[in-house]
Each structure stands twice: as structure tokens, then as C-alpha cells.
């Protein structure tokens, strides 16, 4: 639908005009579905290569109550999360791939300092575990194990070993499944767990301190 919607303006203005709207090798526009901790969530059509911070702070009006940006999932849940430090980035295919993430569906989810990475990770694991079709073992069993490990991490018996096992199981799913769903689980969970390791370990230590 997004592609079809571009056709009238391409016919009227020409292909070169459309391509010139974006960045080099990433021509044209893209729809960004901006959600989460922003003042003005919504659907924004912008040139490919628009800086992510411009999308959040200019289009989206910034973060409510001026809270600090924590991270952004830039292209749907399967796109590895970007930390605050990684968010000064052009929103195009090549730039996000270089940053180890992807443009994906264009669904941009913004988190602020009050969002717990444990809650985000827990919801993510729950979603993937529910959605796995069960056809191949690494995805079916891997997502179930991730869910159980996440439950342990959140419980009073959670230990650092559970966190290490979570990262290891997530990595173990990658490249071993029939469809790309397995890689999506692996990359999304690993990025959240590894990039916010300190927050998770602090939580585990505090739980038993
Ligand atoms: S990787 Fe794809 S095919 Fe395999 S169990 Fe997961 S969803 Fe099903």
C-alpha cells in the first residue's frame, strides 16, 4: 500500500525527483509509525535518511516531561534496539544496517528513562514465544526457554547465570531456523539484553542484596 501510494507523485513529478527526496542509494520517502514516549505519536511520511532524533524531537514533539531518551526500536520489534547514544542516525536502510539494526516495517518505538528494560524484554520474549509456529526446534524450544529464563530473572530466585543463559540461548537460535522469525527473536532479544546489561545485572543484584 505504501508503495502504491507513492505512484501518483512519481508519475506526476518523475522518478528522479522522487529518488532525490532521500539520501544517496536510499531514495524516496518512507512512512514512519512513531509510537511510545513521544508527545505527538503518529504516522509521518519523511525522506529516507531523515535523522531519527529529528523524527522524535521535531515531528514527535520530544519526550513527555523532558525525560531522557532511553532507546528506540527503529523498525518493528524485530529490529535490534538502539541505545540513546546510537540514536543520532539517518533513518535509511544502509545506515541502520551499519548500526546492526534495520529499517524493517518503519514502526518506531521510543522508550524513556522510566521504562524498564526488564519489562520491555519480558514482553518481547512473551510475544515471540506466543507467535512461534513450532515447526522447528530452535525457535519453538528456544523461545520457551527464553520465556522461562525471563520469568526466573524477574523472580526472587533470579541469578546472573540466568541472564548469561538468556543471552546464550538467544544467540543459539540464530541461523538455525526455517524462516527469518528465528533470527528476529535472536537479534532483538540479544540486543536488548546485551546493550542494557548493567540495568539487568543491577536489578538481579538488588533483588538479592
Ligand atoms: S523459525 Fe519460523 S518456521 Fe521455525 S518455528 Fe519459528 S516461526 Fe516457525
Boltz pocket constraint, residues with backbone or C-beta under 6 A from the ligand:
constraints:
  - pocket:
      binder: B
      contacts: [[A, 131], [A, 132], [A, 133], [A, 134], [A, 135], [A, 136], [A, 137], [A, 139], [A, 140], [A, 177], [A, 178], [A, 179], [A, 180], [A, 181], [A, 182]]
      max_distance: 6.0
